[in-house]
Amino acid sequence: MRLRGRKGIRESLENQPDLVVLDAKPHRGRWHQFFGNDRPIYIELGMGKGRFISTMSATYPDINFIGVDMYDELLRRASEKARAVWAERGVESPPNLALLRANIEWIETMFAPGEIERIYLNFSDPWPKAKHARRRLTHPRFVAKYIELLNERGEIHLKTDSKLLFEFSLNSFSDMGLQLRNISLDLHRGGVREDLVLTEYESKFIEQGQPIHRCEVVVGREALAEHRAAMRRQVEGHKADTPYPVSEPSSSPATTSEG
Ligand SMILES: C[S@@+](CC[C@H](N)C(=O)[O-])C[C@H]1O[C@@H](n2cnc3c(N)ncnc32)[C@H](O)[C@@H]1O
């Protein structure tokens, strides 16, 4: 029987210590102990009903995932979703997933420096009024905290339907001196990308025909070095592929010493 009311929801969350974390502080710097392994930790900030983080955890069992949201009811729904996704695979308790009830405002009290490898920001509230810009999860004051918490391979992946939030975020990442990659103004323009896991909000916006904006931010030193090396290889490859021009365009001015 489903528990109802605030007290009932809280009780249902308290009864799931294998999956739901109501107080992050004891786990700060010790999340690997929670999971019982040393694998990378990817987090989603503002997971909502948890479709994305649940599906990701089942799709990538070698990564640890943490979904963060601040509302008990969303945590309850996310826990049901996660258990349902894993039940399809015959597993009762998701081994690589934690659902954390916390306010992102104090993210530095939940994770230690270098503890996280990837942050997903999926359809974060855009806070459209300029006077609320500080609340946007990509405001430089948040980005500065993310930089601290990410490890050497650290990245931030952002998806949004909001042009305003996307523009604001690109400026914010760039102002913080970060490297952007794979920027798309219409992620699903050629049909829904099957290789990327959709979120609840994303499905809704795709149905409405709204373009989804996406970018990746390369933060960690190792990730940045890898990205630069890949770019150098691409440029070198391109140079090698390009045939050397055998003749000048006929409009070129004559520059021989004979004049
Ligand atoms: C628009 S929803 C997106 C949900 C989900 N990521 C998706 O794409 O379907 C934004 C979510 O962020 C959560 N959120 C917003 N600000 C937060 C904060 N400061 N701390 C924790 N969660 C927050 C909200 O509760 C909400 O569930």
The ligand as a Gaussian input file, in Angstrom:
#p B3LYP/6-31G(d) Opt

LIG

0 1
 C       12.721000      21.553000     -14.244000
 S       13.064000      20.223000     -13.191000
 C       14.047000      19.123000     -14.195000
 C       13.952000      17.694000     -13.719000
 C       14.789000      16.671000     -14.509000
 N       16.192000      16.969000     -14.483000
 C       14.321000      16.551000     -15.945000
 O       15.060000      17.003000     -16.838000
 O       13.254000      15.990000     -16.181000
 C       14.261000      20.952000     -12.103000
 C       14.448000      20.139000     -10.827000
 O       15.487000      20.739000     -10.076000
 C       15.149000      20.693000      -8.696000
 N       15.868000      21.791000      -8.027000
 C       15.845000      23.095000      -8.361000
 N       16.617000      23.818000      -7.533000
 C       17.157000      22.942000      -6.648000
 C       18.029000      23.074000      -5.532000
 N       18.524000      24.264000      -5.169000
 N       18.374000      21.955000      -4.868000
 C       17.879000      20.749000      -5.219000
 N       17.035000      20.559000      -6.263000
 C       16.674000      21.640000      -6.967000
 C       13.624000      20.863000      -8.688000
 O       13.057000      20.350000      -7.507000
 C       13.218000      20.081000      -9.930000
 O       12.935000      18.742000      -9.625000

